[in-house]
Structures are given as C-alpha cells and as structure tokens.
Amino acid sequence: MTDISPLLKDIEARFHDTRTTLAEIQIAMHGPDGLRLSGRVLDVGTLDEIVEMAKTRMPGAVIEWGDVKILRNAPQRMNVAVNLTGVYSQPSWLAEMVTQNTYGAALEILEQR
C-alpha cells in the first residue's frame, strides 16, 4: 500500500494560509495504482497544482478528481449593506471573528451555509 501522508503534508504546507487559499482535500487509494481526490478547493488553478503535486509525488498513479468541489466557478458578488459586519471562521456567531467589513465593501460569496 502506498503512503499518501507525504502528499497530504505537501498540500497542507503549500495551501496553509486560509486567508488567501483553500484546499480541503481528502485522498483515498483507488485500486492498486490510483488516487481519488475529494473535498473542496478555491479555484481550478489550485486543483491543477494539487494534481501536479500528486503526479510528481506518485508517478504513474491514476488520479481521479471529479469529487473535488471548485468554489470559484461562478462566484456571486455582494456589497456590505450595514455600517460594520463581522466575518467569522465558521458559520456561527460563536466562531472566531476573522475580520470586519464596512459599508459598501465588495464581497465574493463562494459558499453559503
């Protein structure tokens, strides 16, 4: 069985800054020489980079990435309509506040929960 933990560590190291990148990827072995990627990424470029990392780390592996959700396919844009609003790390008022936005700030909505 092939050890995929070095690949996961490479992905974590490359995409560790969640303020500017998103790569929540799970990798499972698929058959004797295949990898199945699932999870979510910010954009196609991030997915392409992860696939290239997998090809480099595991040459000859068949890589399936159809289960990876790309959030920036058709982004929705909105503007803040109140004086000040918080942006939280999780969809909960109890979560850590990451930043605040003021009236009129443009936002890109990638996912709603």
N, C-alpha and C positions, 0 to 999 in steps of 0.2 A: 504494500500500500504506500502511495506517495504522500509525503508530509507537505501539507499546504500551509502550515503555520508561517514559514518564512515569507510566502507570498502575502499573506494577510498582514504581517508586520510591515512589509514594504508599502502596502496600500495605506495602512494607518500612518506611517511616517510621512508619506507624500501628501496625504489629504487630512492632516491633523488639525488644521486651522478651520474650525467650523464657521467662522465669521465670513469666510470667502469661498470655501469649498464644501461639498457634501459628497461623501462616498460611503454610504452604509451598505456594505457588500457582504454577503454570505457566499461561501464557496463550498460546494459538495463534490465529492468524487462521483463521476457518472460513467460507469463501465470501467474497463481496465485502464484506459488511457484518456479519459475525458473529464472535463470540469464543467460544472453547471453553476453559473453565477446568478444570484438573485439579490434583491434589495432595491435600493434607490440611489441615484446619482443626480447631480445638479444639471449636467448637460451632456451632449453627445461627446464633446471633447474629453470629458472626464472618463466616460465609458471607454472610449478608444484608448486612452492612456492605460487604463486598468487592464484591458485586453492585451495590449502590447507588453505590459509587465508580466502577465501570465504566460505569454508566449516565450518571453525571454527566460523566465524562471523555470518553465516546464516545456522545453522544446518538444515538438511532436504531439503535444496534448491537443485533443479536440475540445474546443471551448464553445459552450453554449451560453448566450447572454440574453436570450429572449425574455427571461423573467425579471430583468432589471428595469425598473421604472425610471424614466427620464423626466424630471420635473420641469425643465425649462423648454418643453416642446411648444406650448402655446401659452406663454405667460399672460396673466391678467394684470393690468396696471390700475392702481387706485391712488387717491391722494388722501392724506390725513384731513379729517373734517372737524377736528376739535383742537383746542389750544395746545394740548400736550397729551401724548398717549405712550404707554409703555409697550415694549416688545419683549416677550418672555421666551425663555429657552424651551419651554414645553407649553402645551395648550392648557394652562392652569394659572389662576391668579396667585397660587402658592409657589409657583416656579420662580427661578432666578430671573430678575429683570436684566436683560442683556443691554438694552439701550432705550432711549426715548426719542420720539419724533415729534416735531412741532407742526402747527397748522400749515397745510399746503405741501408738506413733504411728499414727494412721489415714492410709491412703494410698488414692488413687484410681488404679487401673490403667487407663490409656487404651489402651495398645498393648503387646503383648509381642513381643519379637524375640530 
